[in-house]
Amino acid sequence: MIKLFGVLIIVVGFALKLDTISVVLTAGVVTGIVGGLNFNEILTILGEAFVKNRYMTVLYLLLA
């Protein structure tokens, strides 16, 4: 049950209208730590996800 703490961070962060990217990254890091990953593993997962999805940003720029 405590592993869903990241979802609570997302809900509270969006309810308080905080910066979206920082809320999602914070929730991801907290979920990783609660899930038993060390900080290096969390950064590796976030980095791999960024590299796999970086071309989606180019699509958004072309649509504008």
N, CA, C and O atoms as CSV, one atom per row, in Angstrom:
chain,resi,resn,atom,element,x,y,z
A,1,MET,N,N,0.816,-1.198,0.000
A,1,MET,CA,C,0.000,0.000,0.000
A,1,MET,C,C,0.859,1.260,0.000
A,1,MET,O,O,0.502,2.259,-0.625
A,2,ILE,N,N,1.984,1.213,0.698
A,2,ILE,CA,C,2.835,2.391,0.750
A,2,ILE,C,C,3.526,2.648,-0.588
A,2,ILE,O,O,4.020,3.748,-0.834
A,3,LYS,N,N,3.559,1.626,-1.452
A,3,LYS,CA,C,4.185,1.794,-2.762
A,3,LYS,C,C,3.378,2.714,-3.663
A,3,LYS,O,O,3.885,3.166,-4.689
A,4,LEU,N,N,2.145,2.997,-3.304
A,4,LEU,CA,C,1.306,3.913,-4.073
A,4,LEU,C,C,1.424,5.356,-3.589
A,4,LEU,O,O,0.587,6.195,-3.921
A,5,PHE,N,N,2.448,5.639,-2.815
A,5,PHE,CA,C,2.652,6.993,-2.286
A,5,PHE,C,C,2.894,7.994,-3.417
A,5,PHE,O,O,2.564,9.172,-3.285
A,6,GLY,N,N,3.470,7.526,-4.527
A,6,GLY,CA,C,3.699,8.392,-5.685
A,6,GLY,C,C,2.402,8.914,-6.279
A,6,GLY,O,O,2.347,10.047,-6.756
A,7,VAL,N,N,1.361,8.097,-6.253
A,7,VAL,CA,C,0.058,8.527,-6.761
A,7,VAL,C,C,-0.492,9.663,-5.900
A,7,VAL,O,O,-1.071,10.619,-6.415
A,8,LEU,N,N,-0.308,9.551,-4.603
A,8,LEU,CA,C,-0.736,10.618,-3.699
A,8,LEU,C,C,0.013,11.918,-3.994
A,8,LEU,O,O,-0.578,12.997,-3.971
A,9,ILE,N,N,1.302,11.812,-4.268
A,9,ILE,CA,C,2.095,13.000,-4.603
A,9,ILE,C,C,1.575,13.638,-5.882
A,9,ILE,O,O,1.485,14.863,-5.971
A,10,ILE,N,N,1.233,12.828,-6.866
A,10,ILE,CA,C,0.684,13.354,-8.126
A,10,ILE,C,C,-0.628,14.094,-7.878
A,10,ILE,O,O,-0.823,15.204,-8.372
A,11,VAL,N,N,-1.520,13.479,-7.116
A,11,VAL,CA,C,-2.832,14.083,-6.864
A,11,VAL,C,C,-2.689,15.393,-6.098
A,11,VAL,O,O,-3.312,16.393,-6.453
A,12,VAL,N,N,-1.871,15.392,-5.050
A,12,VAL,CA,C,-1.686,16.611,-4.253
A,12,VAL,C,C,-0.977,17.694,-5.060
A,12,VAL,O,O,-1.350,18.866,-4.995
A,13,GLY,N,N,0.035,17.306,-5.814
A,13,GLY,CA,C,0.771,18.281,-6.623
A,13,GLY,C,C,-0.096,18.940,-7.671
A,13,GLY,O,O,-0.019,20.151,-7.880
A,14,PHE,N,N,-0.928,18.139,-8.337
A,14,PHE,CA,C,-1.820,18.717,-9.342
A,14,PHE,C,C,-2.929,19.540,-8.696
A,14,PHE,O,O,-3.354,20.550,-9.257
A,15,ALA,N,N,-3.399,19.125,-7.532
A,15,ALA,CA,C,-4.440,19.886,-6.836
A,15,ALA,C,C,-3.915,21.252,-6.399
A,15,ALA,O,O,-4.651,22.239,-6.405
A,16,LEU,N,N,-2.638,21.299,-6.022
A,16,LEU,CA,C,-2.031,22.572,-5.616
A,16,LEU,C,C,-1.499,23.370,-6.805
A,16,LEU,O,O,-0.942,24.454,-6.632
A,17,LYS,N,N,-1.671,22.830,-8.013
A,17,LYS,CA,C,-1.243,23.461,-9.265
A,17,LYS,C,C,0.249,23.784,-9.266
A,17,LYS,O,O,0.671,24.876,-9.648
A,18,LEU,N,N,1.038,22.794,-8.824
A,18,LEU,CA,C,2.487,22.926,-8.858
A,18,LEU,C,C,2.999,22.580,-10.251
A,18,LEU,O,O,2.237,22.120,-11.102
A,19,ASP,N,N,4.279,22.801,-10.479
A,19,ASP,CA,C,4.889,22.512,-11.768
A,19,ASP,C,C,4.745,21.029,-12.105
A,19,ASP,O,O,5.131,20.164,-11.319
A,20,THR,N,N,4.189,20.748,-13.276
A,20,THR,CA,C,3.842,19.384,-13.664
A,20,THR,C,C,5.062,18.473,-13.732
A,20,THR,O,O,5.038,17.367,-13.192
A,21,ILE,N,N,6.121,18.922,-14.386
A,21,ILE,CA,C,7.296,18.073,-14.568
A,21,ILE,C,C,7.946,17.745,-13.226
A,21,ILE,O,O,8.341,16.603,-12.992
A,22,SER,N,N,8.058,18.727,-12.356
A,22,SER,CA,C,8.690,18.456,-11.064
A,22,SER,C,C,7.825,17.540,-10.198
A,22,SER,O,O,8.360,16.725,-9.446
A,23,VAL,N,N,6.515,17.657,-10.288
A,23,VAL,CA,C,5.623,16.782,-9.521
A,23,VAL,C,C,5.761,15.339,-10.000
A,23,VAL,O,O,5.842,14.422,-9.183
A,24,VAL,N,N,5.789,15.131,-11.313
A,24,VAL,CA,C,5.888,13.781,-11.862
A,24,VAL,C,C,7.254,13.172,-11.553
A,24,VAL,O,O,7.335,11.999,-11.187
A,25,LEU,N,N,8.323,13.947,-11.693
A,25,LEU,CA,C,9.660,13.438,-11.376
A,25,LEU,C,C,9.792,13.113,-9.892
A,25,LEU,O,O,10.374,12.090,-9.532
A,26,THR,N,N,9.265,13.962,-9.039
A,26,THR,CA,C,9.311,13.705,-7.602
A,26,THR,C,C,8.539,12.434,-7.258
A,26,THR,O,O,9.003,11.617,-6.463
A,27,ALA,N,N,7.373,12.270,-7.850
A,27,ALA,CA,C,6.579,11.069,-7.603
A,27,ALA,C,C,7.307,9.820,-8.094
A,27,ALA,O,O,7.258,8.776,-7.443
A,28,GLY,N,N,7.974,9.922,-9.226
A,28,GLY,CA,C,8.728,8.785,-9.738
A,28,GLY,C,C,9.891,8.404,-8.849
A,28,GLY,O,O,10.125,7.221,-8.601
A,29,VAL,N,N,10.625,9.400,-8.366
A,29,VAL,CA,C,11.760,9.132,-7.478
A,29,VAL,C,C,11.280,8.539,-6.156
A,29,VAL,O,O,11.869,7.578,-5.659
A,30,VAL,N,N,10.228,9.097,-5.590
A,30,VAL,CA,C,9.698,8.584,-4.318
A,30,VAL,C,C,9.175,7.160,-4.490
A,30,VAL,O,O,9.404,6.310,-3.629
A,31,THR,N,N,8.483,6.895,-5.581
A,31,THR,CA,C,7.980,5.548,-5.824
A,31,THR,C,C,9.127,4.559,-5.980
A,31,THR,O,O,9.054,3.436,-5.481
A,32,GLY,N,N,10.184,4.971,-6.670
A,32,GLY,CA,C,11.347,4.105,-6.826
A,32,GLY,C,C,12.034,3.803,-5.512
A,32,GLY,O,O,12.426,2.663,-5.262
A,33,ILE,N,N,12.182,4.806,-4.676
A,33,ILE,CA,C,12.824,4.614,-3.371
A,33,ILE,C,C,11.981,3.706,-2.482
A,33,ILE,O,O,12.507,2.804,-1.830
A,34,VAL,N,N,10.666,3.949,-2.459
A,34,VAL,CA,C,9.773,3.111,-1.652
A,34,VAL,C,C,9.744,1.683,-2.200
A,34,VAL,O,O,9.595,0.723,-1.445
A,35,GLY,N,N,9.888,1.553,-3.528
A,35,GLY,CA,C,9.879,0.236,-4.148
A,35,GLY,C,C,11.168,-0.539,-3.967
A,35,GLY,O,O,11.238,-1.705,-4.355
A,36,GLY,N,N,12.186,0.072,-3.390
A,36,GLY,CA,C,13.419,-0.646,-3.093
A,36,GLY,C,C,14.555,-0.419,-4.075
A,36,GLY,O,O,15.565,-1.120,-4.015
A,37,LEU,N,N,14.415,0.542,-4.978
A,37,LEU,CA,C,15.498,0.844,-5.907
A,37,LEU,C,C,16.454,1.856,-5.273
A,37,LEU,O,O,16.045,2.695,-4.471
A,38,ASN,N,N,17.729,1.761,-5.644
A,38,ASN,CA,C,18.637,2.815,-5.172
A,38,ASN,C,C,18.596,3.974,-6.163
A,38,ASN,O,O,17.996,3.866,-7.233
A,39,PHE,N,N,19.231,5.073,-5.803
A,39,PHE,CA,C,19.112,6.305,-6.589
A,39,PHE,C,C,19.716,6.137,-7.979
A,39,PHE,O,O,19.203,6.707,-8.942
A,40,ASN,N,N,20.796,5.366,-8.104
A,40,ASN,CA,C,21.402,5.132,-9.417
A,40,ASN,C,C,20.450,4.406,-10.356
A,40,ASN,O,O,20.362,4.752,-11.534
A,41,GLU,N,N,19.744,3.415,-9.854
A,41,GLU,CA,C,18.785,2.675,-10.674
A,41,GLU,C,C,17.626,3.570,-11.115
A,41,GLU,O,O,17.144,3.459,-12.242
A,42,ILE,N,N,17.190,4.442,-10.235
A,42,ILE,CA,C,16.098,5.354,-10.569
A,42,ILE,C,C,16.535,6.305,-11.679
A,42,ILE,O,O,15.792,6.529,-12.635
A,43,LEU,N,N,17.740,6.864,-11.555
A,43,LEU,CA,C,18.237,7.773,-12.591
A,43,LEU,C,C,18.442,7.054,-13.914
A,43,LEU,O,O,18.210,7.634,-14.975
A,44,THR,N,N,18.872,5.804,-13.866
A,44,THR,CA,C,19.043,5.023,-15.092
A,44,THR,C,C,17.706,4.804,-15.789
A,44,THR,O,O,17.609,4.951,-17.008
A,45,ILE,N,N,16.693,4.461,-15.036
A,45,ILE,CA,C,15.365,4.234,-15.609
A,45,ILE,C,C,14.809,5.530,-16.201
A,45,ILE,O,O,14.260,5.518,-17.302
A,46,LEU,N,N,14.944,6.644,-15.484
A,46,LEU,CA,C,14.461,7.923,-15.997
A,46,LEU,C,C,15.222,8.341,-17.251
A,46,LEU,O,O,14.624,8.856,-18.195
A,47,GLY,N,N,16.535,8.124,-17.267
A,47,GLY,CA,C,17.342,8.479,-18.429
A,47,GLY,C,C,16.980,7.653,-19.648
A,47,GLY,O,O,16.868,8.192,-20.749
A,48,GLU,N,N,16.795,6.350,-19.468
A,48,GLU,CA,C,16.407,5.488,-20.590
A,48,GLU,C,C,15.033,5.870,-21.129
A,48,GLU,O,O,14.820,5.852,-22.342
A,49,ALA,N,N,14.109,6.210,-20.258
A,49,ALA,CA,C,12.776,6.627,-20.700
A,49,ALA,C,C,12.858,7.942,-21.478
A,49,ALA,O,O,12.143,8.127,-22.463
A,50,PHE,N,N,13.722,8.847,-21.037
A,50,PHE,CA,C,13.881,10.118,-21.748
A,50,PHE,C,C,14.449,9.893,-23.140
A,50,PHE,O,O,13.962,10.476,-24.109
A,51,VAL,N,N,15.478,9.052,-23.252
A,51,VAL,CA,C,16.107,8.800,-24.548
A,51,VAL,C,C,15.127,8.122,-25.498
A,51,VAL,O,O,15.120,8.431,-26.689
A,52,LYS,N,N,14.307,7.211,-25.003
A,52,LYS,CA,C,13.351,6.515,-25.860
A,52,LYS,C,C,12.247,7.439,-26.362
A,52,LYS,O,O,11.706,7.222,-27.446
A,53,ASN,N,N,11.906,8.468,-25.582
A,53,ASN,CA,C,10.766,9.324,-25.919
A,53,ASN,C,C,11.153,10.734,-26.332
A,53,ASN,O,O,10.278,11.593,-26.445
A,54,ARG,N,N,12.421,10.999,-26.560
A,54,ARG,CA,C,12.810,12.379,-26.868
A,54,ARG,C,C,12.327,12.836,-28.235
A,54,ARG,O,O,12.186,14.038,-28.463
A,55,TYR,N,N,12.072,11.916,-29.143
A,55,TYR,CA,C,11.606,12.318,-30.471
A,55,TYR,C,C,10.135,12.721,-30.461
A,55,TYR,O,O,9.660,13.308,-31.433
A,56,MET,N,N,9.413,12.425,-29.405
A,56,MET,CA,C,8.028,12.891,-29.289
A,56,MET,C,C,7.992,14.410,-29.179
A,56,MET,O,O,7.047,15.041,-29.652
A,57,THR,N,N,9.006,15.002,-28.562
A,57,THR,CA,C,9.085,16.449,-28.443
A,57,THR,C,C,9.250,17.090,-29.814
A,57,THR,O,O,8.685,18.152,-30.072
A,58,VAL,N,N,10.015,16.459,-30.692
A,58,VAL,CA,C,10.199,16.983,-32.047
A,58,VAL,C,C,8.851,17.013,-32.764
A,58,VAL,O,O,8.557,17.963,-33.489
A,59,LEU,N,N,8.048,16.004,-32.571
A,59,LEU,CA,C,6.717,15.976,-33.180
A,59,LEU,C,C,5.888,17.170,-32.700
A,59,LEU,O,O,5.224,17.824,-33.503
A,60,TYR,N,N,5.923,17.453,-31.411
A,60,TYR,CA,C,5.157,18.590,-30.878
A,60,TYR,C,C,5.654,19.909,-31.449
A,60,TYR,O,O,4.857,20.809,-31.715
A,61,LEU,N,N,6.973,20.033,-31.640
A,61,LEU,CA,C,7.528,21.253,-32.201
A,61,LEU,C,C,7.119,21.424,-33.675
A,61,LEU,O,O,6.865,22.539,-34.131
A,62,LEU,N,N,7.060,20.319,-34.399
A,62,LEU,CA,C,6.667,20.399,-35.805
A,62,LEU,C,C,5.198,20.736,-35.962
A,62,LEU,O,O,4.820,21.383,-36.939
A,63,LEU,N,N,4.356,20.315,-35.023
A,63,LEU,CA,C,2.939,20.616,-35.109
A,63,LEU,C,C,2.643,22.094,-34.857
A,63,LEU,O,O,1.658,22.642,-35.353
A,64,ALA,N,N,3.512,22.717,-34.082
A,64,ALA,CA,C,3.295,24.142,-33.788
A,64,ALA,C,C,3.597,24.940,-35.023
A,64,ALA,O,O,3.483,26.166,-35.008
